[in-house]
């Protein structure tokens, strides 16, 4: 039968660990207080920059795509987007779907849109036969202005003129990417030139043509909004001779907290999916944005990895130099009975202290920048970029930085501390 062997435990250092930690803490505090202010600020600054690199770069790159997704959802698709199947040009059973939506407690607002491909031309389209026709092909959207605003608030994205009203039977709102003045580079074909507010344009669907007056221009960074023209739904139905009320698109907003994926599954269980494509906003964007998000996250991780390597090397070098210059002092400590483990822990605690200060300052800066970017998004050509930072992301990256700093502080300390005590005291 085995008995408790206190001597063996002491020999292996188990019982002395609390004493070693206490002594190491004393030595670490003493070293930090006596450390060069310049050296301390250098280490802390590197840690702050590393935190910012890990969080800010990743947050901006991922936030660029998240900004696009948010804009897409708020100004085009809503939380749920219903569109025709690939083999159809209309959402089948629209009336039945609309009736269910109106009685669904999770649905807050609905916009039924009618869509048709047509041509828009200035009046006159050209001065003589040699001129390039001033016209463009696009998607014409017929909608109910109030219902559309309840989902996408396009009226708030008007940069010139005004949004449609129920009485605007001859009014049309153009997307900014249909007009030459909103492009930095002049484009000769496939775009309307010199068309301003109040100008007349003709809208053509096959043999049907009608004249409208431009009453507003909507600005967006996403093509499904910026490359379309908008008229009243009843005018589009009359122009296209479509007496079928099946919609081209249905955009839906859900109650806050409702699960879009669960809602979509519920609708598909009613077999509406056999006559329409029912997707969440993210799903309706396709795989491109998900792939780009993954690519940007990979780039951010590579950049962050380089920053971690730089921080580790810096901490290693500074700790090593500090240990080398204090080699005689370390030898004296060992000579008077201070354990090697205590000295090693002291150096690790120093490195971790600097890391914690750097992480604290860096995270505080991120928490200040996050709401700032929400109110002042970065103006990218195809997105209003925000700062995408999550609590889990902060904790994971801070933990990685602490672990790297721990190792970078421990290795050089271990190498110096494990040297011969007498040689260290004599400076040999």
ABEGO torsion letter per residue (X at the ends): XBBBBAAAAAAAGAAAAAAAAAAAAAAAAAAAAABBAAAAAAAAAAAAAAAAAAAAAAAAAAAAAAAAAAAAAAAAAEABBBBBBAABABBBGAAAAAAAAAABAABABBBBBBBBBBBBBBOBABABAABBBBBBBBBBBBBBAAAAAAAAGAAAABABEBBBBAABAABBBBBAAABAAABABBBABGBBBGBBBGBBBBBBBEABBBBBBBABBBBBABAAAAABBBBBAAAAAAAAGBABABBABBBBBBBBGBBAAAAAAAAAAAGAAAABBBBBAAAAAEAAAAAAAAAAAAAAAAAAAAAAAAAAAAAAAAAAAAAAAAAAAAAAAAAAGBBAAAAAAAAAAAAAAAAAAAAAAAAAAAAAAAAAAAABBBBBAABBBBBBBBAAAAAAAAAAAAAAAAAAAAAAAAAAAABBAAAAAAGX
